[in-house]
Amino acid sequence: MDFDIKLYVRKLFRFKQEVKLMNNEDFKQKQLNFEFRFIMIPYLIFAVIILLSNIFYSQIIITMTFFGLFFAYNLGLLFVAFVRHFKRTLILTAILTLLSGAAFFTIIYVFGLHHQIFG
């Protein structure tokens, strides 16, 4: 009887490990799907929009507006990655948010210098 309990406990422990491994794989798959759908594709679309707007209608106000919207989008992604506990995605979105914020505020600064807002 004692041997059967030990065998049952071993099988249960192995089952829990398999479930945990499956959950880790599912979690990583969800994280990769999130990165693909909400980071890779929108960044490519944003790059094409900026390229076309700079070719056909090169006004700094339009570029500034797009970068402002993109900065807000990155802040939203940062929050969602934090809530879902995607660590790698959180680091990636933090870096991308800092870079898009730097680009946005640099464009605002250039706009202010061009229109003599700063004195």
N, C-alpha and C positions, 0 to 999 in steps of 0.2 A: 504494500500500500504506500509506503514511504517513497519507493522508487517511482511510482506513478505520479505522485505530487511533484517530485523534482522534474520529471519529464514534462509535466504540464506547465510548470513555471518556466522551464527553458523555452518551450514552444511559445508561450505567451510573451516572453522577453524578446524572442526573435521576431515575432509578429509586430511588436511595438517598434522595434528597430526598423523593420521594413516600412511600416506606416510613416515613421518619422522621415525616413529616406525619401519616400514618395512625396511627402509634404514639402520637403526641401526642394525636390525637383519641380514640383508644381509651383512653388513660390518663385524659384528662379525663372521658370517659364513665364509666369505672370509678369515678373519684372522685365524680362526681355520684350514681351509683347507691349508693355507700357512704354518702354524706351522707343520701340519701333514706331508705335502709333502716335505718341505725343511728343517725341523729341526729333527723331530722324526725319520723318516725313514733313512736319511743319517747318523745320529748319531749311529743308530743300525748297519748299514752297516760298518761304520768306526770302531766301537768296534770289530766287527767280523774280519775285515781285520787286525787290530792291534793284536788281539788275535792269529790269525793263523800265522801271520808273526813272532810273538815272539816265538811261539811254534816250527815252522819249520825252520826259518832262523833268528836267534836272533842276528842281527848286529845293532849297534846303528845308523848307517848311514841310514838304511832303515826306522827305527822308526822316526828318525829326519826328513826325507823327508816326511813321511806321516803326521807328526804333522805340518810341514811347510805348506803343501797343505791344511790341515784342518784349520789352522790359516787364510790362504788366503780366504778359503771358508767362514769362519765366518765373515771376514771383508766385503765380498760381501753381505752376508745376513744382516749384520748391515746396510749397505747402502740401500738395497732394503726395509728393514723395515722402515727406516727413510723416504724414498721417498713416500712410501704408507701410512704413518702416522699410522702405527700399534704400538700404545704406549706400550702395554703389550709385544708384540713381540720385540720391540726395547730394552726394559729393559732386557728381556731374552737373546737376542743376544749380548747385551753389556757385560753381565756377562759371557756368554759362550766364547766370544771373549777374554776377560781378562784371563779367566782360560786356554783356549787353547794357548794363547800367553805366559802365565807363564810356561806352560808345554813345549812349543817349546823352549823358551829361556833357561829353565833349562836343557833340553837335549843338547842344544848347549854348555852350560857351562860345563856340565859333559864331553862332547866330547872334549872340549878344555883342560880340566884338564887331561883327559886320554892321550891325545897326546901332552901334555906339550906345548900348544900354548900360554898360559898365562904366561909363564916364569918359 
